[in-house]
């Protein structure tokens, strides 16, 4: 899979995961998570490209990119800033951002 396809898969799967989570559709959320993880593993080899997703217009894309990049030394500060901003979002989006931040501190 080329870089553009990997980015597209990450973005679409992140959005689908967020929508499925809000609907309570755990099957679709789980299916989307597998695609998120697969593409994230590849994007971690392209940190500059992955870091750009922290500025994506969709908050679920920012959440998932922040979730992976918060553990990468040269991307951690920006990821923490993005996740902190997302904590003010209502519902599961804000809650998930808080949990990612909490977990990253404990590791």
C-alpha positions in Angstrom: 0.0 0.0 0.0 1.5 3.4 -0.9 1.7 6.3 1.5 -1.3 8.1 0.0 -3.5 5.0 0.3 -2.3 4.4 3.9 -3.1 8.0 4.9 -6.6 7.7 3.2 -7.2 4.4 5.0 -6.2 5.9 8.4 -8.4 9.0 7.9 -11.5 7.1 6.7 -11.2 4.4 9.3 -10.7 7.0 12.1 -13.9 8.8 11.0 -15.8 5.5 10.7 -14.6 4.4 14.1 -15.8 7.7 15.7 -19.2 7.5 14.1 -19.6 3.8 15.0 -18.6 4.5 18.6 -21.2 7.3 18.9 -23.9 5.0 17.5 -22.9 2.1 19.8 -22.0 -0.1 16.8 -19.2 -2.1 18.3 -18.8 -4.4 15.3 -18.1 -1.5 12.9 -15.9 0.2 15.5 -13.8 -2.9 16.0 -13.5 -3.4 12.2 -12.4 0.2 11.8 -9.9 -0.1 14.7 -8.1 -3.0 12.9 -7.7 -0.8 9.8 -6.6 2.2 11.9 -3.9 0.1 13.6 -2.7 -1.5 10.4 -2.3 1.9 8.7 -0.8 3.5 11.8 2.0 0.9 12.0 2.9 1.9 8.4 2.6 5.6 9.1 4.9 5.4 12.1 7.6 4.8 9.5 6.7 8.2 8.0 6.5 10.4 11.1 6.4 13.7 9.1 3.3 12.5 7.2 1.7 11.1 10.3 2.3 14.3 12.3 0.4 16.3 9.6 -2.7 14.3 10.6 -2.7 16.0 14.0 -3.9 19.1 12.1 -6.7 17.3 10.2 -10.1 18.9 10.2 -11.8 15.9 11.7 -11.4 15.5 15.4 -11.4 11.6 15.3 -8.5 11.7 12.9 -6.7 14.1 15.4 -7.6 11.8 18.3 -6.3 8.6 16.6 -3.1 10.2 15.3 -2.5 11.7 18.7 -3.1 8.3 20.3 -0.2 6.9 18.4 2.1 9.9 18.2 2.0 10.7 21.9 4.5 7.9 22.4 6.9 9.2 19.7 9.6 11.4 21.1 9.8 14.0 18.3 6.0 14.2 17.9 4.9 13.9 21.6 4.6 17.6 22.4 2.3 18.4 19.5 0.3 15.2 20.1 -0.2 16.1 23.8 -1.3 19.6 22.8 -3.9 18.2 20.3 -5.2 15.7 22.8 -5.5 18.4 25.5 -7.6 20.5 23.1 -9.8 17.5 22.4 -10.5 16.9 26.1 -12.9 19.8 26.0 -15.1 18.1 23.3 -18.3 16.7 24.6 -19.1 13.0 24.9 -16.8 10.1 24.1 -14.5 12.1 22.0 -13.4 14.3 25.0 -13.4 11.3 27.3 -11.2 9.2 25.0 -8.7 12.1 24.6 -8.5 12.3 28.5 -7.9 8.5 28.7 -5.2 8.6 26.1 -3.4 11.4 27.9 -3.8 9.6 31.3 -2.4 6.3 29.8 0.5 8.0 28.2 1.6 9.5 31.5 1.4 6.1 33.2 3.7 4.4 30.7 
